[in-house]
Amino acid sequence: MGAQWKSKGKELVANAKGRLFSKLAKDIMLAARAGADPASNARLRLVVEQARKASMPKDTLDRAIKKGAGLTGEAVHFDHVIYEGFAPHRVPVMVECLTDNVNRTAPEMRVLFRKGQLGTSGSVSWDFDHVGMIEAEPATPGADPELAAIEAGAQDFEPGHEEGSTLFLTDPGDLDLVSRALPAQGFTVLSAKLGYKAKNPIDPASLSVAELEEVEAFLAAIDANDDVQNLFVGLGG
């Protein structure tokens, strides 16, 4: 949870899938601004691969690429905005948004943070490292994540969000390089993105069950907002 929070209780799989496709489509459109060919656009290649692994329909994927690259005649504009603050019980939170209307998103974030505390720029980010995050799973039996991290050039590694997966952490500039190197070390890349990792995550054991439930409810409400792309939380475990 200290790297990137993911909702534990999705009521409907269809809703979760729809939210994932919506987020991936935004990432694809943003990446496609630098060109519609994944072969010559590293950022687009990574997101397209992630979308394919998530079983995004091909027509949805192609439409997002064309729209982002300006090939459909539609104007696409997203502002990248980071909101910093605290969930209940002083758990630090960084909320990454991609929005087509900041004047809509900002007041929505203020409302969502009423049960926590919305901070100013820099009030929380100082306690997070900006890193590349690559989630990968073993492609061959006995694949060693420590050896893979060393050989591929990752800074560190830890258990991933998906069962049996590993989260490889990199310098932001090395994200694509490490992603390309991991398959040769016996790992299949599931996702690759830039994100924020808490330097001093709060130990969940220091919170009661009721307090943890408050934090979960707060995070779930923020994650449900359509403009929220990623949620990074300073909570260990």
C-alpha positions in Angstrom: 0.0 0.0 0.0 3.0 2.2 0.5 3.6 2.2 -3.3 0.2 2.3 -4.8 -3.2 1.7 -3.3 -5.7 -0.6 -5.0 -9.2 -1.0 -3.8 -9.6 -4.3 -2.0 -13.4 -4.6 -2.3 -14.7 -4.0 -5.8 -18.4 -4.8 -5.6 -18.8 -5.5 -9.3 -16.1 -6.9 -11.6 -17.7 -5.2 -14.5 -17.4 -1.8 -12.8 -13.8 -2.5 -11.9 -13.0 -3.4 -15.5 -14.7 -0.3 -16.8 -12.8 1.9 -14.5 -9.5 0.2 -15.5 -10.3 0.6 -19.2 -11.1 4.3 -18.6 -7.8 4.9 -16.9 -5.9 3.0 -19.5 -7.6 4.9 -22.3 -6.5 8.2 -20.7 -2.9 6.9 -20.4 -2.9 5.8 -24.0 -4.3 9.1 -25.3 -1.7 11.0 -23.3 1.1 8.8 -24.5 -0.1 8.9 -28.1 0.5 12.7 -28.3 4.2 11.8 -29.0 3.2 9.5 -31.9 0.8 6.8 -32.8 3.4 4.1 -33.4 4.2 2.1 -30.3 7.5 0.9 -31.9 8.9 4.4 -31.8 7.0 5.6 -28.7 8.3 3.9 -25.6 5.7 5.3 -23.3 2.9 4.3 -25.6 4.3 0.8 -26.1 4.3 0.2 -22.3 0.7 1.3 -21.9 -0.5 -0.6 -24.9 1.0 -3.7 -23.6 -0.7 -3.1 -20.2 -4.0 -2.6 -22.0 -3.6 -5.8 -23.9 -2.9 -7.8 -20.8 -6.0 -6.3 -19.2 -8.0 -7.6 -22.3 -9.0 -4.1 -23.5 -11.0 -4.5 -26.7 -8.9 -3.8 -29.8 -11.3 -1.2 -31.2 -11.2 0.7 -27.9 -7.4 0.5 -27.8 -7.1 1.7 -31.5 -9.6 4.5 -30.9 -7.7 5.8 -27.9 -4.4 5.8 -29.9 -5.9 7.7 -32.8 -7.7 10.1 -30.6 -4.6 10.9 -28.6 -2.5 11.3 -31.7 -5.0 13.7 -33.2 -6.0 11.4 -36.1 -9.8 11.6 -35.4 -10.1 15.4 -35.6 -11.2 15.5 -31.9 -9.3 17.8 -29.5 -8.0 15.9 -26.5 -6.7 17.8 -23.6 -5.9 16.5 -20.1 -4.2 18.4 -17.3 -2.0 16.3 -15.0 -2.7 17.4 -11.4 -1.3 16.1 -8.1 -3.3 16.6 -4.9 -1.5 16.1 -1.6 -2.9 15.6 1.9 -3.8 13.2 4.6 -6.4 10.4 4.9 -7.9 10.0 8.4 -5.4 9.4 11.2 -2.6 11.3 9.4 -2.0 8.8 6.7 -0.2 10.7 3.8 -1.8 10.5 0.4 -0.9 11.7 -3.1 -3.7 11.7 -5.6 -2.7 11.8 -9.3 -5.5 13.1 -11.6 -5.9 13.4 -15.3 -8.7 15.8 -15.9 -10.2 17.8 -18.8 -11.6 20.3 -16.4 -9.6 21.4 -13.4 -12.4 23.7 -12.3 -14.5 20.6 -11.8 -11.9 18.4 -10.2 -10.5 20.8 -7.6 -13.8 21.4 -5.7 -14.5 17.6 -5.9 -11.2 16.9 -4.3 -11.8 19.5 -1.6 -15.1 17.7 -0.7 -13.5 14.3 -0.8 -10.7 15.4 1.6 -13.2 16.8 4.2 -12.7 13.5 6.2 -9.0 14.0 5.9 -6.9 17.0 5.2 -6.0 18.5 1.8 -2.5 20.0 1.9 -0.6 22.5 -0.2 1.9 21.6 -2.9 5.0 20.0 -1.3 3.3 19.4 2.1 3.3 15.6 1.6 5.4 15.0 -1.5 8.7 15.6 0.4 8.0 12.3 2.2 7.7 10.3 -1.1 10.2 9.2 -3.7 9.4 9.7 -7.4 10.2 6.3 -9.0 9.5 4.0 -11.8 7.2 1.1 -10.8 7.2 -2.1 -12.8 5.0 -5.0 -11.8 6.1 -8.3 -13.3 5.5 -12.0 -12.8 7.8 -15.0 -13.2 7.7 -16.3 -16.8 10.0 -19.3 -16.0 10.1 -21.5 -12.9 12.7 -20.4 -10.3 13.1 -16.8 -11.7 15.0 -14.9 -9.1 13.6 -11.3 -8.5 16.8 -10.2 -6.7 19.0 -11.3 -9.6 16.6 -9.9 -12.1 16.6 -6.5 -10.4 20.4 -6.4 -10.5 20.8 -7.6 -14.1 17.9 -5.4 -15.4 19.1 -2.3 -13.6 16.3 -1.8 -11.1 17.0 0.0 -7.8 15.0 -2.3 -5.6 12.2 -4.8 -5.5 9.3 -5.9 -3.3 6.2 -8.1 -3.4 3.8 -6.8 -6.1 0.0 -6.1 -5.8 -0.9 -9.3 -7.7 -0.3 -12.6 -6.0 3.1 -14.0 -7.0 4.2 -10.8 -8.7 7.2 -8.6 -8.0 7.3 -4.8 -8.0 10.6 -3.5 -9.4 11.5 0.0 -8.5 13.7 2.1 -10.8 15.0 5.6 -11.4 12.2 7.5 -13.3 14.5 7.7 -16.4 15.2 4.0 -16.4 11.6 2.8 -16.5 11.5 1.7 -20.2 15.1 0.4 -20.1 14.4 -1.9 -17.1 11.0 -2.9 -18.6 12.7 -4.1 -21.7 15.4 -6.0 -19.8 13.2 -7.9 -17.4 11.9 -10.5 -19.9 15.4 -11.7 -20.5 15.6 -12.3 -16.7 12.6 -14.6 -16.7 9.9 -12.0 -15.9 6.8 -10.9 -17.8 5.9 -7.2 -17.3 2.3 -6.6 -16.2 2.5 -2.9 -15.9 5.0 0.0 -15.9 4.5 3.5 -14.8 5.9 6.4 -12.9 4.7 6.8 -9.3 5.4 7.8 -5.8 6.7 5.5 -3.0 6.4 6.6 0.7 9.8 7.0 2.5 8.3 6.5 5.9 5.0 4.6 5.6 2.8 4.3 8.7 2.7 0.8 10.2 -0.9 -0.5 9.9 -0.4 -2.2 13.3 -0.4 1.3 14.9 -4.0 1.8 13.8 -7.1 0.0 15.2 -9.3 -2.1 13.0 -11.9 0.8 13.0 -9.3 3.3 12.1 -8.0 1.2 9.2 -11.6 0.9 8.0 -11.9 4.7 8.0 -8.8 5.0 6.0 -10.0 2.3 3.5 -13.4 4.1 3.1 -11.7 7.4 2.5 -9.3 6.0 -0.2 -12.2 4.1 -1.9 -14.2 7.3 -2.2 -11.3 9.1 -3.8 -10.5 6.2 -6.1 -14.1 6.2 -7.3 -13.7 9.8 -8.7 -13.5 9.6 -12.5 -10.6 12.0 -12.7 -8.4 10.1 -10.3 -5.7 8.1 -12.2 -3.5 6.8 -9.4 -3.5 6.9 -5.6 -0.3 6.6 -3.6 -0.5 6.1 0.1 2.0 6.2 2.9 0.7 3.0 4.6 2.9 -0.1 4.9 1.8 -3.6 4.1 
